[in-house]
Amino acid sequence: MLKSMTGYGRAVISNATCDLRAELKCVNSKYCDINVRLPKILSLSEIPLRAFIQEKLIRGKVDVNVEAKFHKPVQAPALNRQTFISALNVLEQMKTMGGLNDDITLDHLLRFNDLIEYDANSELDELEAALKSALAGCIKEADAMRAEEGNNLKSKIIQMLDKMDTLSAQVDNFKNDFLLYWADRLKTRMNEFLHENVHSQDRIIQEAAIYTEKANIKEELARLYSHQQQFRKIMDTEFPCGKKLDFLCQEMYREWNTVAAKSPKIEIINIVVEAKTMVDSIREQIQNVI
């Protein structure tokens, strides 16, 4: 199945502790690039949240923003007595060693790290559960948008594949022109060998093989048909499939280039140009597929 990488979701969850608002935006990217902005109190939840997002969304540039409005404290501040005593002793030593008469103030003490600790109460677990629930809601909404956009892309791509089927049939109508054109070129080349007095059997066989290959486009058209049928099947049955479909686009483009290289007529070149334009359009759409 096809899913776009473009999606948006939001969720709001309220409980006795806080009002939690989460927003998720996702656009196309070669990899899974996740940027998460959380309230400081939930910063430890970032790593598991990233893993959760990557598992669900697989690919894309994802921006997540979470805001919380608290109704009551979730963490109670407490003095780290041991750190406070150590900091005070250090300041007293500095005064003595430096012969200073300045008073030690609260501002001096607050410059030490970990002087104040925060004891989490039971509301923190409730907050983390609310966060995960909100994020799951965002992902569900964004994923639904991605699926809908994927269906739209699929419809457009099928139309272009159908058009390429028509173009392949048009080229097939010119297969006799390929044969006559390259047969005539081969005769000319053989006459050149006679005038140049070339008698090497290997050289003549090699030239004949080259021109015979150029006169036949059955293999290219067969591979194009196969690629296009495989393209349709993958869109229906595989997920994720964006990278595989991108590879098939490259292969289809290569086959059309080969047809153009063998082409004896401007009419065929024009068909090939149109077909390659279709492949480019499909590949452009595939860049936004997971």
C-alpha positions as a printed Julia matrix, in Angstrom:
290×3 Matrix{Float64}:
  0.0     0.0     0.0
  1.03    3.58   -0.56
  1.36    6.11    2.25
  2.54    9.66    1.92
  5.1    11.07    4.34
  3.01   14.23    4.74
  0.72   14.31    7.75
 -0.49   16.35   10.7
 -2.05   15.4    13.99
 -2.94   17.06   17.28
 -4.36   15.92   20.58
 -5.41   17.54   23.85
 -5.65   15.6    27.11
 -6.78   17.05   30.42
 -6.61   15.52   33.87
 -6.35   16.66   37.48
 -2.64   17.39   37.08
 -2.49   19.36   33.83
 -3.81   20.18   30.39
 -1.53   18.53   27.81
 -1.47   19.65   24.17
  0.54   17.71   21.57
  1.09   18.56   17.9
  2.85   16.47   15.24
  3.88   17.52   11.74
  5.53   15.25    9.2
  6.94   15.95    5.73
  9.03   13.92    3.28
 12.62   13.03    4.05
 15.09   10.4     2.89
 15.36    9.07    6.45
 13.41    9.21    9.7
 14.39   12.57   11.21
 12.59   13.29   14.5
 12.63   16.55   16.45
 10.83   16.55   19.82
 10.12   19.53   22.08
  8.89   18.57   25.55
  8.3    20.33   28.87
 11.48   20.07   30.93
  9.81   17.81   33.48
  9.26   15.2    30.72
 12.72   15.43   29.14
 13.63   11.89   30.27
 10.74   10.57   28.15
 12.27   11.85   24.9
 14.29    8.74   23.96
 11.44    6.2    24.34
  9.11    8.64   22.56
 11.49    8.85   19.6
 11.54    5.06   19.34
  7.74    4.99   19.54
  7.4     7.59   16.76
  9.9     5.86   14.47
  8.17    2.52   14.89
  4.81    3.99   13.91
  5.75    6.52   11.2
  8.83    4.73    9.78
 10.08    7.55    7.56
  9.85   11.33    7.21
 10.9    14.55    8.91
  8.79   14.64   12.06
  8.38   17.65   14.36
  6.64   17.08   17.69
  5.75   19.88   20.09
  4.21   19.22   23.51
  2.94   21.93   25.85
  1.66   21.43   29.39
 -0.35   23.71   31.68
 -0.1    22.43   35.25
 -2.87   22.76   37.8
 -0.58   21.81   40.7
  3.11   21.07   41.28
  4.29   17.76   39.9
  7.71   17.97   41.52
  8.3    19.32   45.04
 11.61   21.17   45.61
 13.8    19.93   48.48
 17.13   21.09   49.86
 20.08   18.75   49.37
 21.53   19.23   52.85
 24.85   17.52   52.17
 25.5    19.67   49.09
 24.45   22.79   51.01
 26.92   22.09   53.85
 29.73   21.28   51.4
 29.09   24.46   49.4
 29.03   26.58   52.56
 32.33   25.06   53.73
 33.97   25.75   50.37
 32.87   29.4    50.48
 34.19   29.77   54.04
 37.54   28.3    52.97
 37.71   30.73   50.06
 37.1    33.66   52.43
 39.83   32.49   54.79
 42.41   31.73   52.11
 41.74   34.96   50.29
 41.54   37.13   53.4
 38.09   38.32   52.35
 35.54   40.01   54.56
 32.55   39.68   52.2
 29.41   38.06   53.53
 28.28   34.76   52.04
 24.85   35.26   50.45
 22.15   33.02   49.08
 23.12   34.09   45.58
 26.59   32.62   46.11
 25.15   29.32   47.26
 22.7    29.03   44.38
 25.6    28.99   41.95
 26.33   25.41   43.03
 24.64   22.67   41.04
 22.24   20.2    42.64
 21.7    22.35   45.71
 17.95   21.91   45.2
 16.48   18.51   44.35
 13.04   17.69   43.04
 11.19   14.73   44.47
  8.72   13.41   41.93
  5.33   12.53   43.29
  2.8    10.09   41.87
  1.46   12.66   39.39
  4.6    12.27   37.24
  3.62    8.74   36.19
  0.16   10.02   35.35
  1.71   12.81   33.29
  3.92   10.39   31.31
  0.91    8.18   30.58
 -1.04   11.22   29.36
  1.89   12.21   27.15
  2.03    8.8    25.48
 -1.74    8.79   24.99
 -1.63   12.27   23.41
  1.21   11.27   21.11
 -0.61    8.11   20.05
 -3.62   10.27   19.15
 -1.41   12.59   17.07
  0.16    9.67   15.23
 -3.21    8.08   14.49
 -4.54   11.32   13.01
 -1.36   11.98   11.02
 -1.26    8.4     9.74
 -4.84    8.63    8.51
 -3.88   11.75    6.57
 -0.85    9.95    5.16
 -2.99    7.02    4.01
 -5.49    9.33    2.31
 -2.73   11.25    0.56
 -1.15    7.92   -0.44
 -4.39    6.84   -2.13
 -4.47   10.11   -4.05
 -0.86    9.6    -5.18
 -1.65    6.04   -6.22
 -4.53    7.18   -8.44
 -2.3     9.72  -10.19
  0.5     7.19  -10.66
 -1.86    4.55  -12.13
 -3.07    7.11  -14.68
  0.53    7.77  -15.72
  1.33    4.05  -15.9
 -1.72    3.54  -18.12
 -0.45    6.34  -20.34
  2.95    4.65  -20.57
  1.24    1.4   -21.61
 -0.31    3.34  -24.49
  3.05    4.87  -25.43
  4.72    1.44  -25.38
  2.04    0.14  -27.75
  2.68    3.1   -30.06
  6.39    2.33  -30.16
  5.63   -1.34  -30.83
  3.74   -0.26  -33.96
  7.05    1.04  -35.34
  8.96   -2.26  -34.84
  9.16   -2.91  -38.6
 10.68    0.54  -39.07
 13.44   -0.44  -36.63
 14.13   -3.63  -38.61
 14.2    -1.9   -42.01
 16.3     1.01  -40.78
 19.02   -1.08  -39.13
 18.98   -3.68  -41.93
 19.72   -0.89  -44.37
 22.49    0.41  -42.1
 23.96   -3.1   -41.91
 24.01   -3.4   -45.73
 25.79   -0.05  -45.93
 28.33   -1.2   -43.37
 28.98   -4.45  -45.21
 29.57   -2.51  -48.44
 32.08   -0.37  -46.57
 33.9    -3.53  -45.5
 34.11   -4.61  -49.19
 35.64   -1.28  -50.2
 37.97   -1.34  -47.21
 38.95   -4.92  -48.08
 37.97   -6.2   -44.62
 37.97  -10.01  -44.64
 37.96  -10.75  -40.9
 35.04  -13.11  -40.26
 35.0   -12.21  -36.54
 34.79   -8.5   -37.34
 31.89   -9.03  -39.77
 30.01  -11.25  -37.3
 30.54   -8.7   -34.53
 29.16   -5.85  -36.67
 26.18   -7.96  -37.75
 25.41   -8.81  -34.12
 25.51   -5.14  -33.11
 23.11   -4.07  -35.83
 20.8    -7.03  -35.2
 20.58   -6.04  -31.53
 19.76   -2.44  -32.44
 17.01   -3.58  -34.8
 15.13   -5.39  -32.02
 13.19   -3.53  -29.29
 11.16   -6.51  -28.06
 13.3    -6.95  -24.96
 13.04   -3.29  -23.94
  9.26   -3.27  -24.37
  8.94   -6.56  -22.47
 11.0    -5.2   -19.57
  8.97   -1.99  -19.54
  5.77   -4.01  -19.34
  7.23   -6.13  -16.55
  8.42   -3.09  -14.57
  5.03   -1.4   -14.86
  3.14   -4.52  -13.78
  5.52   -4.98  -10.86
  5.05   -1.32   -9.96
  1.29   -1.83   -9.71
  1.66   -5.0    -7.66
  4.06   -3.39   -5.17
  1.7    -0.44   -4.65
 -1.08   -2.89   -3.77
  0.78   -5.4    -1.62
  3.96   -4.0    -0.03
  4.66   -1.49    2.73
  6.92    0.39    3.0
  7.64    0.51   -0.72
  8.92    4.0    -1.63
 12.58    3.05   -2.15
 11.69   -0.02   -4.24
  9.36    2.02   -6.46
 12.06    4.66   -6.88
 14.42    1.93   -8.14
 11.8     0.73  -10.66
 11.49    4.31  -11.94
 15.22    4.33  -12.62
 14.92    1.04  -14.52
 11.98    2.27  -16.62
 13.88    5.45  -17.47
 16.88    3.36  -18.57
 14.74    1.2   -20.87
 13.2     4.23  -22.54
 16.68    5.67  -23.07
 17.68    2.44  -24.82
 14.63    2.65  -27.1
 15.58    6.22  -27.97
 19.15    5.19  -28.77
 17.85    2.6   -31.28
 15.19    4.88  -32.75
 15.26    5.57  -36.5
 12.45    8.15  -36.51
 11.67   11.47  -34.9
  8.14   10.23  -34.18
  9.57    7.55  -31.9
 11.86   10.05  -30.18
  8.83   12.21  -29.42
  7.03    9.23  -27.87
 10.09    8.42  -25.76
 10.37   12.02  -24.57
  6.74   11.91  -23.44
  7.27    8.56  -21.71
 10.38    9.79  -19.89
  8.43   12.82  -18.75
  5.85   10.42  -17.28
  8.58    8.49  -15.46
  9.99   11.74  -14.06
  6.53   12.72  -12.83
  6.02    9.33  -11.18
  9.43    9.52   -9.52
  8.63   12.99   -8.22
  5.47   11.63   -6.6
  7.36    8.63   -5.19
  9.74   10.94   -3.31
  6.89   11.56   -0.86
  6.04    7.86   -0.39
  7.13    5.87    2.66
